[in-house]
């Protein structure tokens, strides 16, 4: 889940098997929100798991087949939909029912018959809280200096992509990138210039990682990493070379470098098919790290594939 883009209406999914209830809620909410509707739990789950999921779900409890409680349980049990706030809409108002609703993951209750100001206020409140939560989560995954994903974000995405590659038996690739003689750069020009250098290099790496699904992150210090899903060795080699050239093309003067007059990077790459049980995630990282050392030992300002 990502923060709601400022140029679109929040999406509210109304799930109710009674057409009149859907009509009433749609009428009062359609001016401020994009409305999606479902009359059965199965359809609600399908919409929630779609490419454009709702930002909030108004969910009736009493429905034929799958009731609202079971829908909520399935939503909260799926990482892709777990963060969507669910407000139960129900005629039930006793303590036991409300307790059960909160225990399965609902954030609030709206009781029938509807009181329009309360409906609108509660939706606005939970959309705002959800937006704030998402923003805080995003900030936690961003490196504060370079403003690109940090190692925590890389670790999370790497886990997801490894599992996906294992499921689909598709290759997975890594590029580990190190700025050549960066300590000497800092010692010569100062840490302020070093920070600016890191920011420029990070931007060049991100801009060079143009394939869909690629993730570039700051791995630590002057080291960066790029994750390339479903990538063959030829594409991996070309992607790494594109990054190396993009950094060199910045023409950031590096008077203390022993390999060039400008800032350069060394890149170590690794590729594997996770169906090969002999190699795990840490093994692929180690292979990329070894390739990086090979690039450094080979003269720097170059790429190597392990």
N, C-alpha and C positions, 0 to 999 in steps of 0.2 A: 504494500500500500504506500502511495506517495501523497504529499500534500496536494489539495485541490488547486488546480491551475486557476489563476485569478480571472481568466477570460471565459470561464464556463460556469454554468450553474451546477451546484451539487446535485448528485443523482440520488433520489429516494426511491427505494423499491417497496411497493405496497403489496403485501401478501395476505389475501383474504378470499374466502370462497363465496362471499356474499357480494354480488355486483353493486348493490346500493352503497355498501360501506366503501368500496373502491371509488365509486363515483363521488361520494361526499368528500373523502380525503383528497382525491385528485383535484377537485374543484378549489379547495381552499389552499392547496399547496403548489399548484402548477405555475403561479406567477413567480415564485421564488426558486422553484426546484424543477429539475427535469425528472419526470415521473416514469417509472417502469412498474408493470403490474404482473402479478402471478396469482392464480387461483388455487394452485396446489403446491405442496412442499417441494416436490421433485423439480418443478419448473423454477421455483425460487432458488434452489441450489444451482441449477443450470445457469441462471442469470448472474448469480453471485460469483461463479467461477469463470465468467466470460472475460474477454479481453478488456472490456470496460465495465468493471464491477461497480455496484452502488456504493455511495459514501455512507449510507445509513439504510437500515431495513426496518419498516413497520410490519410486524409479524403477528398475525392472528394466531391464537392458541388452538381453538377448536376448529379443525379442518378434517375432512374425510381422508382416510389413508394416513399419511404422515402428518402428525399434529405439529404445532409450533414448537413444542419442547424438543422433539426429535430433530426438527430442522435446525434449531439453534445448536443442539449438540453437535451435529455434523458440520455446521459452519465453524464452530469453535475448535473442532478437531482437525481442521484443515489449515495449514500455515498460510495458504493463499487467501483465506477468508476470515481468519480468526480475529483480525483487528477491526472488522466492520462492526460498528455499534448496532445492536439490535434492541428495539423498543417493542415490547409486547403490547398488542392492542387486544383488549379482552373485556368481556362483561364480568369476568371473575375478579373479585376484589378482596377475597379473604386472605389472611396472613399466610396460610399454608401454600396457596397458589402463588403468591408473590415470592415467598421464600424459594419455592421450586424454580420459578423463573430466574431469579438471581443466581441460583446455584448452577444453572446450566449456561450462564454467561450473558443474560440480558443486562442492559444498563439502566432500564427504566420501564415503567408501565404507563399506558394510557388506557383509561377505562371508557367503556361505552355506557350511555350515549356521549358523543364527543363534545368537549368544550373547546371551541376553536382556538382561543388565545392560549390555552394550556398546551394544546397540540403543537402549535407553532413555537411556543417558548421552549418546550422540551426538545424539539428537533433542533432548534438553533443552538441550545446549550450543548447538546451532545455532538453536534457537528463541530462546534468551536473547540470543545475538549479533544475530539479526535484529531482535528487539524493541529492543535498544539502538540499533542503526543507524537504525531508523525514528524513534525518539524524537529522536535527534540531528538527523536530517533535518528533522523537524517544527520543532524549535527554531530551526533555521537559517532557516526561513521565517516566523518570528513576530517582530513588532516587540516589543522588550523593554519598552518603556514602556506601550504601549496593549494589548498582548497580542492584537492582531489580526494578520492576515497583513501581511507587509511588502512592499516594492516588488519584491524578488526573487521572492516568491511570485506577486505579480500578474503580473510579466513572464512567468513560466512558464505560468500559467493562460491568460493572454491569447494566448500563442502557440498553445496547444491549442485554445482556443475559436475563434480566427481560422481555423485549419485546418478545424475542424468546420463552421463557418459557410460556409466556401468550398466544402467538399464537398457540404453540404446546401442551398446557396444560401438560407440563412436570415439575417435581420438580426442585427446585433450592435451593442450600445449601450454608451456610457460616460457616467459622471457624474464630473466633476472638482469637488471640493468644497474650499473655502478658508474658514477661520474669519476673519470680518471683524475687522479692526483687532487682530489677535492680538499684534503687536509692542507696541502700546500697552497691551494687557492685561498682558503680561509686565512692561513698564516700570512700570506702576502698581501691580500686585499682587505681583510677584516671580515668579521662574521656578518656584518650588515650586507656587504656585497655578496657574501655566501648565500644569505637568505634569498636575495633577489635572483641569484643564479639558480637556486633550487626551484623557485617559482617558474622561471622561464623554461627550464628543462622539463618540469612537470607538464607545463602547457604543451610543449612540443611533443612529448610522449603521448598525451591524451589525444592531441589532434592527429597524430599518426596512427592511432588505433581506431580506424574507421569502420572495421568490419562489425557487423551486427553481433552482439553478445560479448564482445571483448570488454575486459575490465582492466584499466590501468590504475595502479595504486602506489602510494608511497609506502615502502616496506620498512623503512627505518633509516635515519641519517641521510646519507647521499644515495641510498639504494631504492630502486623502484622495481615493480613487478607488473607484468602484463599476463593476463589469463586469456587464452584463445581457445574457445570450445570448437568442436568439429572442424579441425584444421589439419591439413596434410603437411608433410615436411617441406614441400616446395613453398607453400603459402607461409609457413612459419619462418622460413629463411628470408623470404621477401619482406615480411612484416618487420622482422628484426632489423634488416638493413634499412628499411624506410625510417625506423626510429633513429638509428645511428646517424643517418644522413641529415635528418631533421634537426637533431641537436647540433651537429657540426655546422649546419647552415645558419644557426643563430649568430655565429661569429662573436661569441662572448670571449673577449680577450683573456688568455690564461698565461701570464708571463712566467709562471713557475712550472708549467707542464713540461714533462720530458718527452712528450709524444707529438705535440702540436702547439701552435701559437694560440689556438682557441680551445674552448671547453669541448671535450669529447666524452663519449661513453664506451664502456665495454659491455657486451651483452652475452649472456649464456642462456641457451635454449634447450628445452627438453620436450619430447613428445612420447606419448604412450597411449595405448588402448587399455582402459581400466579393466577389460575382461581378462587381461594378463594378470593372474593372481600373484605373480611373483613380485609385482611392484605395487606399493600402496601410495597414498597421497604424499606422505613424508618422503618416500623414495623418489617420487617425481621432483619434488622440491630439491632434494639432495642432488639429483642428476643435473638440474638446471644450475645449481650452485657450483657444482664441479665444472660445468661448461663455462661458467663465468670466470672461474680461476684459470681455465685453459685459455680463454680470450685474453686475460691479463698477462699470463705468462708468455703468450704468443706475441706480445708487443702492444697491447691495448688498442683502443679506437678500432675495435673489430668485433665480429660476432662469432660465436662457436656453438655448435649443436652437439649435445651429449647423448 
